[in-house]
Amino acid sequence: MILLLSLFTTLLLPLSVRTTEASNASLSYAPNYAIIGLDVEGEAENSTLVVNYIKELFDNYTYYGWNGNWSGNIVTPALYKYNAGFAELYFDNIALFSKGHASMSECAGGFNQSYIMTQTTHLYDWNYGSSAGSQAHELVVLWHCGTAMNYAPYTNMYCQSCQGDVSFPMAFTKDNTISLDGYNSTTGNRVFIGFEGWSPQFLSTEGLSNNCYYYHFCAALYQFLIEEQLSVSDALDETTRLVTEQTSFGESYIANPHYKNPFPENPDFNMSSRMRIYGNGNLGIP
Ligand SMILES: [Zn+2]
C-alpha cells in the first residue's frame, strides 16, 4: 500500500465542487472469505486497505453524506442488505464496491443464481434484490468472479421461486436495459463493472506493468473517478495508462477475453475471463 500511496501522491488534484443539492452514499465491502489455491498471503489485507482507501476518497468528497467500509467477518449477507435498504431510504444515489469471491449454481426456480461468498453464508443475487428499498444503485463495482454473467438485457430475470431478480447486474441496478458495452455507451442512468469468468486477485500482476498489481488498478480507478471526476470509461483509460503498457482500456489484457484456470488439475475451471462494463460508461460517480 505504501507503493500505492506514493504512486498516487503526485496525482492529487484539488477536489471539484458540485452545485446541485443531493446526498449520496458509498458502500465498500471486502468479506475476505479465503479460498485455498486462490488467495495468497496478503490478499485479504490488501483488500481491506483498498476498501479503506475508497472510503477515504469519498470522505474527502463533500457530495457524499455517508461512506461506509466493512471488511472481514463482519461482512455478512444481512449487512449488505441492511446497508442497501438504509442507503436507498436516506440517500439519493449509491456507489457500491465489493471485492472477494463469488460463484453460481442453479436455483430452485431453474435460473442461474450468483452468490458472493462471505465468512458466514452466501449473499445471493435474488436475495439482495428483494431486500428493502428499490436497490437501484447508480455505480456498482463487483470485483468478484463471474459477477457480470447471467444478465440478459430486456428479459425478465425475476425468479418466482426465489422472489427476486437473478444476475448481479439486475439485482444491483434493477435495470434490464443497460448496455453490455458500457465502455462505449453513452446512454442510461447506471453503470456496472463486473467480471466474466475469473476476476484477478489484487496481488495478481497479469497484464500489468512491472511492479503493478490489481490493487493499484482498483485504487487508481477510484482516484480518477472521485478526485478527477472522470467518467468510468475515461477513468479506465487513465488507469490503464498508469498500470499497464497499453494506452486505452479497450486494448488492455483485462478488458479482453483470455482463458484462465487457477486449478489446472480440473479442466472445468478453465474459463474465458475479462472485466465487463455494463450500462453508461460516460457516467462517473453519482
Ligand atoms: Zn430462483
Boltz pocket constraint, residues with backbone or C-beta under 6 A from the ligand:
constraints:
  - pocket:
      binder: B
      contacts: [[A, 107], [A, 108], [A, 109], [A, 110], [A, 111], [A, 113], [A, 126], [A, 159], [A, 160], [A, 161], [A, 162], [A, 163]]
      max_distance: 6.0
